[in-house]
Amino acid sequence: MNPAPPPAAQIFRITGMDCADCARSIERGVQRLAGVDEAMLNFSLGTLKVSGEVAAAAIVARVRELGYDVADEAATGPVGQPESGAKHRGLRGFLHYLLARRDTTLALIGALLILPGLIFNEFLPMLGLEQPLFDVMAVGAWLTAGFPIARSAWRSLRINREININVLMTIAAAGAVAIGAYTEAGLVIVLFAIGEALEGYTAAQARDSIRSLMQLAPAAATVLAPCLDCREHLGQDGYSGGPCPFCGLEEKRVPVSSLQVTDRIIVKPGERIPMDGRVLAGQSGVNQAPITGESLPVDKIAGAEVFAGSINGEGVLEIAVTRLAADNTIARMIRLVEEAQAQRAPAQRFVDRFAALYTPAVVALAALVAAIPPLFFAQPFWATPDHQGWLYRALALLVVACPCALVISTPVSLISAISNAARHGVLIKGGAYLEALSQIRAIAFDKTGTLTSGQPALVSVRAATCQEESAASCPQCDDLLALAAAVERRSEHPLARAIVAGWEQRGSAHRYPASEGVTALAGQGVRGRVNGRDVFIGSHSFFDNNLIHDAHCRDIAAAAAAGQTAMLVSADDRYLGYLTVAGAVRADSPAILAELRRLGVPRLVMLTGDDAAAAA
């Protein structure tokens, strides 16, 4: 008899965390539940993964018992709602973050309460404005900002049986109040609370930078749907409701989240494709650069696959949805990045182990500092006019030895690096691989869209009547380029912009008025009238089937083998010549390659489908 498969892991999105120590407290608290085999909380992502036979309600209850919350119980999707303050950056975003939660709002109130005592007791004592009210406000700051911290410390001691950072800071602040250092007590706890909030805000911004990738795809789509319960035709030929047999399909704007597999959507020229799908009807060039990095549009015809987030070109496409919004290409990219961030780097694992031992060790050391000198060396325990007292020094040790900055530095640095790389189109599989970058000895670059720019540029022009060895000094080639530019000036296609830019850079004296009646023929080319002539610019495959161009057929094939895109030109059904475009070498590519060599990477390799001559 085969053993039963292990239960599927449950995934929860946790809110209310400010630092990696919060994540460890939740991990340990959930791990202590009966039936839990493993609990792993990734602070960078805010996701808790629990394995074992345990009810979701018990996990949620334990998380809330520890003072945190679950944003979406059993959430498995990679994309959540943005954190508070995600719409703003910098100081304004941080203030929004502070005001969005009760605990962080209390920290802000505590900061306002401590200001008078900080200014007049610490910064400007020479003014002699010391007032009992300042001490009362300092104690108020301690109680206000310190309440969430003390509550978390108590829960950690009661549920997890452990001493964490919150316990350490609560002891330090309470001891400062006990010896009458009210301003110091309030200031320590306020700075700690604000620092924790800043760490939480930083992590939230890093998470949202990944989730913002979802904005590549539109939130709504135009779906072809039957007219339902048509009032106009009710009662006609027995029609009593449901899909109307007389109206047929009509276009409706709906949220992409409501679309189902096999639904038919319409994407008009210039629109972003909202869903992964398969083309049912229409032809168009689709810009897939946001998804694949390809520099040139890809022709799509019936049966071709399209990706959410890519940009439709000149034609209308009817597309059958093949994946739900939660599983489209962009969502899977986000999921890959989030899963990569969940892989802890060696340095992060070391810091986690170190902090678990370091915090209780600091508390024990502080206790020894406070006790040993008074007990064995007749030193003062309390402060005296001539001595601060060893209790004060022990409390200072607790404050300065707080490991929060150390604990947060590694995960926040890693998530920031991975998130920044993802925003620039680089997917790193995890922190371990990010650390491994320091040891690499070779880097392989894809040529198209990486070493070359994402935008095409004019490479060559060749007229059918050209007799020159170099087209740069050929009047016939200049005339061909000017004629093509006259048509392409009225087009927004990337290849059209490359031709116009090439004509402008060439500074040719040949000029034609802008074409009239420009018409884009999806998957074929573009047509227009220039000075009374019918000019057509199209693909090699179209000319192969419609117009003789034997003189240049071999040259055009060689250009295609070199990774260039050829566009052939005719006027009044007479072949005039061809132009080629390709992704130009990025201006910063040579400097980047030189910098990599300077950093100690000895081998830099280019991957390309071009032959050796073209690659060189």
Secondary structure, 3 states (H helix, E strand, C coil): CCCCCCCCCEEEEEECCCCHHHHHHHHHHHHCCCCEEEEEEECCCCEEEEEECCCHHHHHHHHHHCCCEEEECCCCCCCCCCCCCCCCCHHHHHHHHHHHCHHHHHHHHHHHHHHHHHHHHHHCHHHCCCCHHHHHHHHHHHHHHHHHHHHHHHHHHHHHCCCCHHHHHHHHHHHHHHCCCHHHHHHHHHHHHHHHHHHHHHHHHHHHHHHHHHHHCCCEEEEEEECECCCCCCCHHHCCCCECCCCCEEEEEEEHHHCCCCCEEEECCCCECCCCEEEEECCEEEECHHHHCCCCCEEECCCCEECCCCECCCCCEEEEECCCHHHCHHHHHHHHHHHHHHCCCHHHHHHHHHHHHHHHHHHHHHHHHHHHHHHHCCCCCCCECCECCHHHHHHHHHHHCCCHHHHHHHHHHHHHHHHHHHHCCCCCCCHHHHHHHHHCCEEEEEHHHHHEEEEEEEEEEEECCCCCCCHHHCHHHHHHHHHHHHHHCCCCCHHHHHHHHHHHHHCCCCCCCCCEEEEEECCCEEEEEECCEEEEEECHHHHHHHCCCHHHHHHHHHHHHCCCEEEEEEECCEEEEEEEEEEEECCCHHHHHHHHHHCCCCEEEEECCCCHHHHC
